Amino acid sequence: MANKRIYELAKEYKISSNAMLTILKKHGFQPKSHMSVATDGMINAIHNKFTREKQEAKKEMEHQEQIKAAVQRKAKGEEQKSDEKISIAGLVKKYEKKQRKKEKRKRKNRKIVDKTAVAKSFKTTMATLATGKHKKKYKRVAQSKETGEDIFINIIEVNEFITVMELAKLMECKPAEIIAKLFELGMIATINQRLDMDTIEMIADEFGFEVKQVAEIGEEAKEVEQEEHLTKRAPVVTVMGHVDHGKTSLLDYIRKTNVVSGEAGAITQHIGAYEVTYKGEQITFLDTPGHEAFTAMRARGTQITDIVVLVIAAEDGVRPQTIEAINHARAANVSIIVAINKIDKPNANPDNVRQQLSKLNLVSEEWGGDTIIVEVSAKKGIGIEKLLEMILIQSEMMNLVADPEIRGQGVVVDGELEKGRGPVVTVLIQKGTCKVGDPIVAGIHYGHVRSINNDRKENLLSIGPSTPAQITGLSGVPQAGDSFIVVKNDQEAKEISLKRSQIKREQDFRKKRVSISLDQIFERIKEGQIKELHLIIKGDVHGSVEVLSETLLKIANEEVKTAIIHQAVGAITESDVLLANASGAIIIGFNVSVDSRARELAKKEKVDIRLYDIIYEAESDIKKALEGMLSPDVKEKFVGLAEVRDVFKIPKIGAIAGCYIKEGRFNRNDTVRLIRNGKIIYTGRMSSLKRFKEDAREVKEGFECGIGLERFNDPKVGDIIEAIELIEVAKTLN
C-alpha cells in the first residue's frame, strides 16, 4: 500500500489525477505531484470520503423512491402516511425556491450587461469628441501633465519599414505633410520610401500618435480561439539529449520502424515529427538532433513543445549537450521527463545519472523531488509503456486544449525541395484545422494546400491541433520556425506574403548598408591581412543548410575565416558553379545531387564541388582547408657558435671576420646573428664562408674560417656569431 502513487489511486476511483490532488489538499495533505507516493493516511481518508458519499447517495435514492411511491399512491387515491405528506410538501417548497433564485440571477445579469453597453457607448463618444478624429481603432486614456485632466491618445499599429504613404493612411493625413515634417527634421523622403521604426516613432509623436509595433505581419489574419469550442488536444513531446544516447532508437521502438538506419552515420540530421497512439490517446513526438552543432534546431524544438523527454544513457551519464538541452527546456518553461536509456547494458548505472541530475536541480521523485524519471531500454522495449503513461498523465495535469473550429495556425518544422513535388514543408498545427485546398501563408511564401501526408506517407484531407504533417503547394521553401497560417482567401495570402517579402528585402538591404566609425575603418584596414575561404552551401532541407552554415562560420581565428556567399535548398545547378567561379568559392553539397550541366561546367572551370551526407565530415574538411591557408610558425634551431678573433679588410669586398668555431657547425646557407656585449647587432645571411682561400660548404667545431656578412662591414674582435636554422611548423586552428 505504501508504494502506491497518487495517479494510481486516482485510477482506482475513476477520477483524474488533478481531482485527486484537490481532494487530498482539502483533507489537509500536501502532495507535491501526481507521482508522489500515497501514504496510508491519504488512502484511508480517500476511502472514508468515497464510502461516506456512497452511503449518502444510497440514502438519497431511497428517499426519492419513497417520495415517488407516495406520489403514485396519491394519484391512485390511496391513503398517504403523515411522513410522506411532509416529504412531498418539502420537495415542492425546495423546487419553488430554486426557481425564484434562478429568475433573480437572470435579472441581475441583464442589468450588468445593460450598464456595460452604456459605459462602452459613452466612452467611445467621449473619445471621438476629445480627439476630433474618427475611425481610430485604438484609444488610450492618459493624464495631462499641465491640467491633470484625462486626455485620449491615438495609438496606431505598425510594422517596421512601412512606406510614407502607408503611415499617412494610418494617421489619416496627407503624405505631403509627413514628407514636409521629415524635411524639417533633416531627412529627404519620397512617398514610397520605407521608414525604420525610430523614424516612424518620431513622426508619429510629431502628429500626436503613439506607436504599437506589430509582432509579425499576418497576426490580424489569425482567428481567436472561442472558449466554448476548446477541446482536449494531444501533447507535443520533444525528445532531447546527447548524441548517441538513443533518442531516435527510442522513437524507433515506439513507432515500430527503423528510422536510424536511414540516417547517415546513424545520427539524426533533421527534425522528425511523428504521431503515436497509446491506449486510444494521441502523442506527437519531435525528434531533434543531439550534437552541439544543432543548437539552433534544438532551441526551436522547445518553442513548439509541451513536454521534453530528456534521454540520458545509463552508462554515459550527463554530457554537455544534455545540460544544453535542460537549459533550452527551462528557458521555454517546458515540463521535463527524464528517460534513463540503455539500462540493459552491463555497465549501466542509473543511480549515478540520478545523482548527476540532482546537481542540476532535477531531483527524482524517489529521492523526494518532483522530476519524473523512467528507466528504459530502447532496444529491448523495457519501460516504454510506463514512459508513455507518464507523458499522458503529465499532459492531463497540464490541461492541454485548443479550438479545432478556427482556421489553422502552426509552425514550420522543416522544409525541402523535392523532385516532382516541389516545396515540401513539415508543419505542426497548434490551433484550428487545415484542409486540402485552403489558402496558406508560411514565412514569405504563400499558396494552396495541394496535399497533406502524415509521417507514414498516408494521404489526409485535413489536420487538427497537435498534428504534424507534410504539406505541398507553397510557392517556395520557408525557414524552419516560420509561422504557418490558413487565411480567408488568395488575396489575403498574397498581400501577407508580399508585405513580408518587402520587409525581408528591406532588412537584407539595410544590413549591407551599415555606417562605419573610425574604429571600424581601422579594423577594416587590419582585415586586409585576413584570408577568407568563400563557400556556397546547398542542402536538401532548410534546417540542415542553416546548421551547416552556422557550424562552418565558427571555424576561424585571427588569420583565416570562412565567408558564405550563398546558401539555398535544392540540387547544385549551373548558376551555383558560375557564382563559385566568379567569387573563387568552394561548393558544399549536403544530401543533394549535382546537375549534369553543372558537373561539366565545374570540370571545365575547375570549380571544387564537395558532397557530404554527414555534417561533421564537412566541418573536418573545411577545418583542414583553413589550416592550409595559415602562415606557418617559424622556430629557431641553434646550429653553431663562432668567436671573431681578427678582422680583415679586403678591397671591393669589405670586412671579413676571422673566426674560430667554438660549438656546433656553420653551413653556407645558415642564418647568422652577430652579438656584441650581449646585444644582437646584426641578423642576416653570410655572403661568404671560407677555409683559407677556398669556399667551404660547411665548417665544423674546432676549425677556423672566414665569414663575410651580407650588407654588414663592421665586425670587431671579440664579437660572437651564432648560426641558426629557421624551421617552419604548420599551424592548426586549435
C-alpha positions in Angstrom: 0.0 0.0 0.0 2.8 2.4 0.9 4.3 2.2 -2.6 1.0 3.2 -4.4 1.3 6.6 -6.2 -1.4 9.2 -6.4 -2.2 8.8 -10.1 -2.7 5.0 -9.4 -5.1 5.9 -6.6 -7.0 8.2 -8.9 -7.4 5.4 -11.5 -8.9 3.1 -8.8 -11.6 5.7 -8.0 -12.0 6.6 -11.7 -11.2 10.3 -11.3 -8.4 12.5 -12.8 -5.1 13.0 -11.1 -5.9 16.7 -10.8 -9.2 16.0 -8.9 -7.4 13.6 -6.6 -4.8 16.2 -5.7 -7.5 18.8 -5.0 -9.4 16.3 -2.7 -6.2 15.5 -0.8 -5.4 19.1 -0.3 -8.9 19.7 1.1 -8.2 16.9 3.6 -5.0 18.7 4.8 -2.4 16.7 2.9 0.3 18.4 0.8 1.4 16.1 -2.0 4.0 17.5 -4.5 2.6 16.0 -7.6 0.5 13.1 -9.1 3.8 11.0 -8.9 4.1 11.4 -5.2 3.6 8.2 -3.0 0.2 7.9 -1.4 0.6 7.4 2.4 -1.7 5.1 4.4 -3.3 8.2 5.9 -4.2 9.5 2.4 -5.6 6.2 1.2 -7.7 5.9 4.4 -9.0 9.5 4.0 -10.0 8.9 0.4 -11.6 5.5 1.2 -13.7 7.1 4.0 -14.7 10.0 1.8 -15.9 7.9 -1.1 -17.6 5.4 1.3 -19.5 8.2 3.0 -20.5 9.8 -0.3 -21.7 6.4 -1.5 -23.9 5.8 1.6 -25.3 9.4 1.3 -26.1 8.8 -2.3 -27.8 5.5 -1.4 -30.0 7.2 1.3 -30.9 9.9 -1.1 -32.0 7.4 -3.7 -34.1 5.5 -1.2 -35.7 8.8 -0.1 -36.5 9.7 -3.7 -38.0 6.2 -4.2 -40.3 6.8 -1.2 -41.4 10.1 -2.5 -42.1 8.6 -5.9 -44.1 5.8 -4.3 -46.1 8.4 -2.3 -46.9 10.5 -5.4 -48.1 7.4 -7.2 -50.4 6.4 -4.3 -51.8 9.9 -4.2 -52.5 9.7 -7.9 -54.4 6.4 -7.4 -56.4 7.9 -4.5 -54.8 5.7 -1.9 -54.2 6.9 1.7 -50.8 8.5 2.4 -48.8 8.3 5.5 -48.2 11.5 7.5 -44.4 11.5 6.9 -44.9 11.1 3.2 -47.1 14.3 3.1 -44.4 16.3 4.8 -41.8 15.0 2.3 -43.8 16.0 -0.8 -44.6 19.4 0.6 -40.9 20.0 1.4 -39.9 18.9 -2.1 -42.3 21.3 -3.7 -41.1 24.2 -1.5 -37.4 23.4 -2.4 -38.3 23.4 -6.2 -40.1 26.8 -6.0 -37.2 28.3 -4.0 -34.7 27.2 -6.7 -36.8 28.6 -9.5 -37.0 32.0 -7.7 -33.2 32.2 -7.2 -32.7 31.3 -10.9 -35.0 34.2 -12.1 -33.3 36.6 -9.7 -29.9 35.7 -11.1 -31.1 36.2 -14.7 -32.5 39.7 -13.9 -29.2 40.7 -12.2 -27.1 39.6 -15.2 -29.3 41.6 -17.6 -28.8 44.7 -15.6 -25.0 44.3 -15.6 -24.9 43.8 -19.4 -27.0 46.9 -20.0 -24.7 49.0 -17.8 -21.6 47.7 -19.6 -23.1 48.6 -23.0 -24.0 52.1 -21.9 -20.5 52.7 -20.4 -18.8 51.5 -23.7 -21.0 53.7 -25.8 -20.3 56.7 -23.6 -16.5 56.1 -23.6 -16.5 55.8 -27.5 -18.5 59.0 -27.9 -16.2 61.0 -25.5 -13.1 59.7 -27.2 -14.4 60.9 -30.6 -15.3 64.3 -29.2 -11.9 64.7 -27.4 -9.7 64.0 -30.5 -12.0 65.2 -33.3 -10.7 62.1 -35.3 -12.9 59.2 -36.5 -12.3 55.6 -37.3 -9.4 55.2 -34.9 -9.1 51.6 -33.9 -7.2 52.1 -30.6 -7.6 54.7 -27.9 -5.7 55.1 -24.6 -6.5 57.3 -21.7 -3.6 59.4 -20.3 -3.4 62.3 -17.9 -2.3 65.7 -18.9 0.8 67.0 -17.0 -0.4 70.6 -17.2 -4.1 70.4 -16.3 -4.2 66.9 -14.7 -7.3 66.1 -16.8 -7.8 62.8 -18.8 -6.9 63.1 -22.5 -7.3 60.5 -25.2 -4.2 59.5 -27.2 -4.3 57.8 -30.6 -2.4 54.5 -30.9 -1.5 53.1 -34.3 -0.3 49.6 -35.0 2.6 49.5 -37.5 5.3 47.2 -38.6 8.9 48.3 -39.4 9.7 49.6 -42.9 6.2 50.8 -43.9 6.1 53.4 -46.6 5.3 57.1 -46.1 2.0 56.5 -47.9 1.0 53.7 -45.5 1.9 55.7 -42.5 -0.1 58.7 -43.8 -3.2 56.4 -44.2 -2.9 55.1 -40.6 -2.6 58.7 -39.2 -5.3 60.0 -41.6 -3.2 62.7 -43.0 -1.6 63.6 -46.4 1.7 62.1 -47.4 3.0 65.6 -48.2 2.6 66.6 -44.5 4.8 63.7 -43.5 7.4 64.5 -46.2 7.4 68.1 -45.1 7.9 67.1 -41.4 10.8 64.7 -42.4 12.4 67.6 -44.4 12.2 69.8 -41.2 13.9 67.0 -39.3 16.7 66.9 -41.9 15.6 63.9 -43.9 14.6 63.8 -47.6 12.0 61.2 -48.4 9.7 60.2 -51.2 6.1 58.9 -51.0 7.2 55.2 -51.5 10.3 55.4 -49.2 10.3 52.9 -46.4 11.0 54.1 -42.9 12.7 52.4 -40.0 11.0 52.1 -36.6 12.9 55.0 -35.0 11.7 57.4 -37.8 8.1 56.1 -37.6 8.0 56.7 -33.8 9.5 60.2 -34.2 7.0 61.2 -37.0 4.0 59.6 -35.1 5.0 61.6 -32.0 5.1 64.8 -34.0 1.5 64.1 -35.2 0.2 63.2 -31.7 0.2 59.4 -32.1 1.7 56.5 -30.1 3.1 53.6 -32.0 2.4 49.9 -31.2 4.7 47.6 -33.2 3.1 44.5 -34.8 4.9 41.4 -33.8 4.5 39.8 -37.2 2.7 40.7 -40.4 -0.4 38.5 -40.7 -1.2 38.4 -37.0 -4.5 40.1 -37.7 -5.4 37.3 -40.1 -5.3 34.7 -37.3 -8.7 33.8 -35.7 -9.1 34.0 -32.0 -10.0 30.8 -30.1 -13.5 30.6 -28.7 -13.7 29.3 -25.1 -16.8 27.2 -25.7 -15.1 25.4 -28.6 -12.0 24.4 -26.7 -11.4 20.6 -26.8 -8.6 18.4 -25.5 -5.5 18.1 -27.7 -2.6 15.7 -27.9 0.6 16.7 -26.1 3.6 17.7 -28.3 6.7 16.0 -26.9 10.3 16.8 -27.9 12.9 14.2 -27.5 16.3 15.7 -26.5 19.6 14.6 -25.2 23.3 14.0 -26.1 24.4 12.4 -29.4 24.3 8.6 -29.4 22.2 8.4 -26.2 19.4 6.6 -28.1 16.8 9.3 -28.8 15.9 8.1 -32.3 16.2 4.5 -31.2 13.6 5.2 -28.5 11.2 6.7 -31.1 12.1 3.9 -33.4 10.7 1.4 -30.9 7.6 3.5 -30.2 6.8 3.8 -33.9 7.9 0.2 -34.7 10.0 1.5 -37.7 13.7 1.8 -38.3 14.5 5.5 -38.6 18.1 5.3 -37.5 19.2 3.0 -40.4 18.0 5.8 -42.8 20.2 8.5 -41.2 23.8 8.9 -42.4 26.3 7.7 -39.7 23.3 6.7 -37.5 23.0 10.3 -36.4 19.8 12.3 -36.8 20.4 15.1 -39.4 16.8 16.5 -39.5 13.9 17.3 -37.1 11.4 14.4 -37.5 7.7 14.8 -36.4 5.8 11.7 -35.6 2.3 10.9 -34.3 1.8 7.9 -31.9 -1.4 6.3 -30.5 -1.2 4.7 -27.0 -4.3 3.4 -25.2 -6.5 5.4 -27.6 -4.7 8.7 -26.8 -2.6 10.6 -29.4 1.0 11.8 -28.6 3.0 13.9 -31.1 6.8 13.4 -31.0 9.5 15.7 -32.3 13.0 14.1 -32.6 15.7 16.8 -32.6 19.4 16.0 -33.3 21.6 15.8 -30.2 25.0 17.1 -31.4 26.2 20.5 -30.3 26.1 21.7 -34.0 22.3 21.5 -33.9 21.8 24.0 -31.0 19.6 26.3 -33.2 17.3 23.4 -34.3 17.1 22.1 -30.7 16.2 25.5 -29.3 13.5 25.8 -32.0 12.1 22.4 -31.0 11.4 23.6 -27.4 9.4 26.6 -28.6 6.6 24.4 -30.0 6.6 21.7 -27.4 4.6 20.9 -24.2 6.8 18.2 -22.7 10.5 17.4 -23.1 11.7 13.8 -22.8 15.4 14.1 -21.9 17.2 10.8 -22.9 20.3 10.0 -21.0 22.4 6.8 -21.5 22.7 4.9 -18.2 26.4 4.1 -18.8 27.4 7.5 -20.1 25.6 9.9 -17.8 25.0 13.6 -18.1 27.0 15.2 -21.0 27.5 18.8 -22.2 24.7 18.5 -24.7 22.4 17.1 -22.0 22.9 20.2 -19.9 22.3 22.4 -23.0 19.0 20.6 -23.6 18.0 21.1 -20.0 18.7 24.9 -20.3 16.6 25.1 -23.5 13.7 23.3 -21.9 13.8 25.6 -18.8 14.1 28.7 -21.0 10.9 27.6 -22.8 9.2 26.8 -19.5 8.5 23.2 -20.5 7.9 20.2 -18.3 10.9 17.7 -18.3 10.5 13.9 -18.1 13.8 12.0 -17.9 14.3 8.7 -19.7 17.4 6.8 -18.5 18.1 4.7 -21.6 20.4 1.6 -22.1 19.7 0.1 -18.7 20.1 -3.4 -20.2 23.9 -2.7 -20.6 26.2 -4.5 -18.1 27.9 -1.2 -17.1 24.6 0.8 -16.7 24.4 2.9 -13.6 21.0 4.7 -13.3 21.7 5.9 -9.7 24.8 7.7 -10.9 22.6 9.5 -13.5 20.1 10.5 -10.8 22.9 11.9 -8.7 24.3 13.9 -11.6 20.8 15.2 -12.4 20.2 16.2 -8.7 23.2 18.6 -9.0 21.3 20.3 -11.9 18.1 20.7 -9.7 16.3 17.7 -11.4 15.7 15.6 -8.3 14.0 12.2 -8.8 10.6 11.6 -7.0 12.1 8.5 -5.4 14.6 10.9 -3.8 12.0 13.4 -2.6 12.0 15.7 -5.7 9.4 16.3 -8.4 11.1 15.1 -11.6 9.6 12.1 -13.3 12.4 9.6 -14.1 11.7 6.4 -16.0 14.3 3.7 -16.7 14.0 2.3 -20.2 15.8 0.2 -22.9 15.0 1.4 -26.4 16.4 -1.9 -27.9 14.5 -4.3 -25.6 11.4 -2.2 -25.0 11.8 -2.1 -21.2 9.8 0.7 -19.5 8.5 2.2 -22.8 4.8 1.7 -21.8 5.5 3.4 -18.4 7.2 6.3 -20.2 4.1 6.8 -22.5 1.8 6.6 -19.5 3.8 9.2 -17.6 3.6 11.5 -20.7 -0.2 11.1 -20.8 -0.5 11.7 -17.1 1.7 14.8 -17.3 -0.4 16.2 -20.2 -3.6 15.5 -18.3 -2.2 17.7 -15.4 -1.4 20.5 -17.9 -5.0 20.5 -19.3 -3.9 21.0 -22.9 -6.8 22.4 -25.1 -7.2 24.0 -28.5 -10.1 25.3 -30.7 -10.3 23.0 -33.8 -13.1 25.1 -35.4 -10.9 28.1 -36.3 -8.6 28.4 -39.3 -5.3 26.5 -38.8 -2.3 28.1 -37.2 1.1 26.4 -36.6 4.8 26.3 -37.1 7.1 25.2 -39.9 9.2 22.3 -38.5 11.3 21.9 -41.7 11.2 22.3 -45.5 12.8 20.8 -48.5 12.6 20.9 -52.3 11.6 17.5 -53.6 11.8 16.5 -57.2 8.3 16.1 -58.8 6.5 17.6 -55.8 8.2 21.0 -55.4 8.4 22.6 -51.9 7.5 20.0 -49.3 7.0 21.5 -45.8 6.7 19.7 -42.5 4.3 21.7 -40.3 2.9 21.2 -36.8 -0.7 22.6 -36.4 -1.1 24.2 -33.0 -4.7 25.6 -33.3 -7.6 25.2 -35.7 -7.8 22.9 -38.7 -6.1 22.9 -42.1 -7.8 21.3 -45.1 -6.7 20.4 -48.6 -7.4 23.4 -50.8 -7.0 26.0 -48.0 -5.1 29.2 -48.9 -2.0 29.3 -46.7 1.0 31.5 -45.8 4.3 30.2 -44.4 7.0 32.8 -43.8 7.4 34.8 -47.0 5.7 32.1 -49.2 2.0 31.5 -50.0 -0.1 29.0 -51.9 -2.9 26.4 -51.6 -2.7 23.1 -49.7 -2.3 20.7 -52.6 -1.7 17.5 -50.5 -1.4 16.5 -46.8 0.6 13.5 -45.7 1.3 12.1 -42.3 4.6 10.6 -41.1 3.5 7.2 -42.6 3.1 8.8 -46.0 -0.7 8.4 -45.8 -2.9 11.0 -47.6 -5.1 13.1 -45.3 -7.9 15.5 -46.1 -7.5 17.7 -43.0 -5.3 18.0 -39.9 -6.2 19.5 -36.5 -4.4 20.7 -33.3 -1.1 19.0 -32.3 -0.9 17.2 -35.6 2.3 17.1 -37.7 2.1 16.6 -41.5 3.9 17.3 -44.7 2.2 19.9 -46.9 2.7 20.7 -50.6 1.5 23.7 -52.6 3.6 26.6 -51.3 5.5 28.9 -53.7 8.8 28.3 -52.0 10.6 26.6 -49.1 10.0 28.6 -45.8 12.6 28.6 -43.0 12.3 26.2 -40.1 10.5 28.1 -37.3 8.4 30.3 -39.6 4.7 30.7 -38.7 2.2 28.8 -40.7 -1.4 30.2 -41.1 -4.5 29.4 -43.0 -6.1 32.6 -44.3 -9.5 33.6 -45.7 -8.7 33.8 -49.4 -6.0 34.0 -52.0 -6.0 37.8 -52.0 -5.2 37.9 -48.3 -2.4 35.3 -48.7 -0.8 37.3 -51.5 -0.9 40.5 -49.5 0.7 39.0 -46.4 3.4 37.2 -48.5 4.1 40.4 -50.4 4.4 42.6 -47.3 6.7 40.0 -45.6 8.9 39.8 -48.7 9.2 43.6 -48.9 10.2 43.8 -45.2 12.7 40.9 -45.5 14.2 42.6 -48.6 14.5 45.9 -46.8 16.1 44.2 -43.8 18.6 42.4 -46.0 19.3 45.7 -47.9 19.9 47.7 -44.7 22.1 45.1 -43.2 24.6 45.7 -46.1 24.5 49.5 -45.7 25.9 49.9 -42.2 27.6 53.1 -41.2 31.3 52.8 -40.4 33.1 54.5 -37.5 36.8 55.4 -37.4 37.4 52.4 -35.2 35.7 50.1 -37.7 37.7 51.7 -40.6 40.9 50.8 -38.7 39.6 47.3 -38.2 38.9 47.0 -41.9 42.4 48.1 -42.7 43.7 45.3 -40.4 41.3 42.9 -42.0 43.2 43.3 -45.3 45.6 40.7 -43.9 42.8 38.2 -43.2 42.4 35.4 -45.6 38.9 34.2 -46.5 37.6 30.8 -47.7 34.4 31.5 -49.8 31.7 28.9 -49.6 28.4 28.2 -51.4 26.2 25.8 -49.4 23.3 23.7 -51.0 21.3 21.3 -48.9 18.2 19.1 -49.0 16.3 20.8 -46.2 16.5 24.4 -44.9 17.3 23.2 -41.3 20.4 21.4 -42.4 21.6 24.3 -44.6 21.2 26.7 -41.6 23.0 24.5 -39.1 25.8 23.6 -41.6 26.3 27.4 -42.3 26.5 28.2 -38.6 28.9 25.3 -38.0 31.3 26.3 -40.8 31.2 30.0 -39.9 32.5 29.2 -36.4 35.8 27.7 -37.9 38.0 30.8 -37.8 40.8 32.6 -36.0 42.7 35.9 -36.3 44.3 34.9 -39.6 41.7 33.0 -41.6 37.9 32.7 -41.7 35.0 31.3 -43.8 32.6 33.5 -45.7 29.3 32.1 -47.0 28.4 34.0 -50.1 25.3 31.9 -51.0 23.1 29.2 -49.3 19.9 27.6 -50.6 17.8 24.4 -50.7 18.0 22.2 -53.8 20.4 20.5 -56.2 23.7 22.1 -57.3 23.0 23.9 -60.6 24.9 25.7 -63.3 24.3 29.1 -61.7 25.9 27.9 -58.5 29.0 26.9 -60.4 29.1 30.3 -62.3 28.9 32.1 -58.9 31.6 29.9 -57.4 33.9 30.6 -60.4 33.3 34.4 -60.2 34.0 34.5 -56.5 36.6 31.8 -56.1 34.3 29.7 -53.8 34.1 26.0 -53.0 30.6 24.5 -53.3 29.5 22.3 -50.4 26.5 20.0 -51.1 24.7 18.3 -48.3 22.5 15.3 -49.2 22.0 16.8 -52.7 23.0 15.8 -56.3 24.9 17.8 -58.9 23.1 18.7 -62.2 24.9 17.2 -65.2 25.4 20.6 -66.9 26.8 21.9 -63.6 29.2 19.0 -63.3 30.5 19.6 -66.8 30.9 23.3 -66.2 32.7 22.7 -62.8 35.2 20.4 -64.6 35.8 23.0 -67.3 36.2 25.9 -64.9 38.0 23.8 -62.3 35.4 24.6 -59.5 35.7 22.4 -56.5 32.4 20.7 -55.5 32.4 18.7 -52.3 29.4 16.4 -51.5 28.6 15.2 -47.9 25.9 13.3 -46.0 27.4 13.9 -42.5 27.8 17.5 -41.3 30.9 16.6 -39.1 32.8 15.4 -42.1 32.2 18.7 -43.9 33.3 20.5 -40.8 36.5 18.5 -40.6 37.4 19.0 -44.3 36.9 22.8 -44.1 39.0 23.0 -41.0 41.9 21.2 -42.8 41.5 23.6 -45.8 41.7 26.7 -43.5 44.7 25.2 -41.7 46.4 25.0 -45.1 45.8 28.8 -45.5 47.5 29.6 -42.2 51.1 31.1 -42.4 53.4 28.6 -40.7 55.1 29.3 -37.3 58.9 29.8 -37.7 61.1 28.3 -35.0 64.8 28.8 -34.5 67.2 25.9 -34.0 70.7 26.6 -32.7 73.4 25.3 -35.1 76.8 26.7 -34.1 78.8 29.5 -32.3 81.9 31.2 -33.5 84.2 33.9 -31.9 85.7 36.7 -34.0 89.5 36.7 -33.4 90.6 39.0 -36.2 89.1 41.3 -38.9 90.5 41.5 -42.5 89.7 44.5 -44.8 89.6 43.4 -48.4 89.3 46.0 -51.2 86.0 45.8 -53.2 84.7 43.1 -50.8 84.6 44.7 -47.4 85.4 43.4 -43.9 85.9 39.6 -43.3 85.7 38.2 -39.8 88.4 35.6 -39.0 86.5 33.2 -36.7 87.1 30.2 -34.6 84.1 27.7 -34.4 83.6 27.0 -30.6 80.4 25.0 -30.8 78.4 23.1 -33.5 79.0 23.8 -37.1 78.5 26.6 -39.7 76.7 25.9 -43.0 76.9 28.3 -46.0 73.0 28.7 -46.1 72.5 29.3 -42.4 71.1 32.5 -40.9 73.5 34.2 -38.6 73.4 36.7 -35.7 76.3 38.9 -34.6 76.3 39.6 -30.8 78.4 42.4 -29.2 78.4 42.9 -25.4 75.2 40.7 -25.1 73.3 42.7 -27.7 72.2 41.5 -31.1 73.8 43.9 -33.6 73.0 42.1 -36.9 70.8 39.3 -38.1 71.0 38.1 -41.7 72.8 35.7 -44.0 76.5 35.0 -44.8 77.9 36.5 -48.1 80.8 34.1 -47.9 82.2 31.2 -45.8 85.9 30.2 -46.5 88.6 27.9 -45.2 91.9 29.7 -46.1 91.3 30.9 -49.7 88.8 28.2 -50.7 85.0 28.4 -50.4 83.5 26.0 -47.9 80.0 24.5 -47.7 80.4 23.6 -44.0 82.9 24.3 -41.2 82.8 22.2 -38.0 83.7 22.8 -34.4 87.4 23.3 -33.6 88.3 24.8 -37.0 89.0 28.3 -38.2 87.2 30.1 -41.0 86.5 33.5 -42.6 82.9 34.8 -42.5 81.6 37.6 -44.7 78.2 39.1 -43.7 75.7 40.5 -46.2 75.4 44.3 -46.0 77.4 44.5 -42.8 81.0 45.8 -42.7 81.7 46.4 -39.1 82.7 43.2 -37.3 85.0 43.6 -34.3 87.4 41.4 -32.4 85.5 39.7 -29.6 82.1 39.6 -31.3 80.2 36.4 -31.2 78.5 35.0 -34.3 75.7 32.4 -33.9 74.5 30.2 -36.7 70.7 29.4 -36.5 68.4 27.3 -38.7 64.8 28.6 -39.3 62.3 25.7 -39.2 58.7 26.2 -40.4 55.9 24.5 -38.3 52.4 24.1 -39.7 49.7 25.9 -37.6 46.4 24.4 -36.5 43.1 26.1 -35.7 43.0 24.6 -32.2 
